[in-house]
Amino acid sequence: MSVLDRATLRHLAFLAPACLLLTSCAAEGGAVGAVATGHFSARHQFPVVMVSWCGDSPPARIDLTSEEHGWRLNAVREFPGNELEVDLSAPGEDWSITDTDGAPAYRVVPAAEDIEYTLGVTSVAALESDSEHDIASLRFDTELMAEDDGVYMGTDAGGDGTLVGADDFPPEC
């Protein structure tokens, strides 16, 4: 056996355990829910969102974008457990807020109730890509939050939200 073959064989021996380690740390999807209050004031503010994740990678970033503007909430700490609640209008000290260009932002307010926003939640494992939302994503407008009562739920499959009762969130992994 040549020296090159032995070196290749040695690297291949380490490949299987490394793959297991990487896949055990990767996010395994999840869900995000925007709380619809059924109250007229919901047209003028972003909702509280509930995030549930599967696996060991908690949310590290929440992107909230429309065609006109976008915000990025970056976690300043790691969250324990598998569930989290964030008020998008006032996210608190656990999050730093910028616009999508990286400039500091201090207010997260919808421009109008009929503008569609995309909410994307990204784990620590997926921070290499600016557009990847491996935990969950959801499209909504604040008019929906004012008309319905429940939770608009989006998953790692993306797309439009599904209205569910508050007791039905989060779904099982």
N, C-alpha and C positions, 0 to 999 in steps of 0.2 A: 504494500500500500504506500502510495507516495505521500510526501509531507503535505502537499496541498489537499489530498483526500482526507488525511487525519484532521487537519485544521477545519475543513468543511464539516466533517462529522462531529467535531467538538462543538462548533457553533450550532449545528442542528440539534444537538442534545440540550442546549440551553433555550432553544426556541420554544418548545412546548410549554415549559414552566412559565416563561415570560408571557406567552399568549394567555395563559390562564390568569396570571396576575393582572394583565391589562384588561381583560374582559370582566373580571370581578370588580374592578374599580369603575368601569364605565357606567354611564347612566343607562337605565333600562326603561326609559319613558316615564310617563306620569300623566298628570292632568292639571289644568288650571281652570278655575271657576270665577267668573265675574258675578258679583252679587247684585241682582236686580231687585230694587226696593219697591217698585211700583209707585213711586212718589215723584211728583213733577220736578222737584229739585234735582233729581238724578240727571236731568238733561244738561246741567251746567257744571258737573264735576265728574271726575273719573271714579269708577267704583272701587270698592274693596275687592281684592282678588285673593282667592285661596289657592295655594299651590300644594300639590301632593306629588311626591316623586318616589320612584321605585329604585332600588339599588343604593349604592353608598355615596353618590355624588349629589350634594344639595345644590340648590339654585345659587348661581354666582352672578347672574345678570338677568334683568328683565328689560326687554325692549318694547317700547310703545310707539308705534309709527303710523303715520297717515301719508297721503301724497304730499301734503304741505309741510309737515313738521314731524319731528321724532324726538323721543327722550330715551335715555339709557340709565337704568338704575343698576349700579354696581354694588354688590354686597361688600361690606367692610369687615364682615366676620363670617365664619362658617356656622350654619344652622344645624342644630341637633335634631334627631328624629326624622320624620318623613312628611311633615305637614308644616305649612307656614301661611300666615295671613298678612297681607300688605295693603295698606290704604294708598292707592296710587296718587291721590291728591295730597297726602301728607305722609310719605313713607317712613319718616323717622330717622333716627341716628344710625340704624343698621345699613343704610343705603346712601351712597353718594350719587348725585344726579347730574347728568350732563345732557347736552343735546347729542344727536347722532354724529356730529362732527367733533365731539370731545370738549366743547366749550361748556363751562359751568352753567347750570340752570337752577333756578330757585323756585319756580312755580311749574306745576304740571296741571294744566287746565285745558279742557277741550275748546277748540275754536268755535264749533257749532255742533248742535245735537245730531245733525244728519251726516256728519263726516264719519266714514268708516275707518276704524283703527285696527291694527294688528298688534296683538300682544304676544310676545314670544318669551319663553323662559328657557334659559340655558344653564347647564350644569358646569361645575368646575372642569369636568372631563372634556368639554367641548369648546373651551375658550380659544382654541386656535382659529376658529372661523367666526367672522363677524356676523354672518347671516344664519348660522346654524342654531336651531332651537330644539335641542334634543329631549327636553322634558315635556314641553307642550306648547301649543300655540292656539290662538283664538282670534277670530274677527268679530267685531261688534261696533255698534254706535251707541251713544248715550241715550238716544231716543228709546232704544230697546230697554234700557235700564229703568226708564220712567214708565214704560207701559206694562211691564211684566213683573211678577213676583216669583223669585226662585233664584237659581244659579245657572248662568249660561256656562256650559262646560265645554272645553276644548281638550284634546289629547295630543299625544306625540304624533298622531296621524295628521293633525292640522285641520284646517277648514273652518266652516261656520260652526258656531256653538249650538249645542243642544240644551234646551231648557229642561232642567231637572229640579226636583225639590231639594231643599237644603239638607234634608236627611239622607239623600242619595249621593251626596258628595263627601268624600272622594270615592271613586270606583276602586275596586280591588286591583292590585297589580297583576 
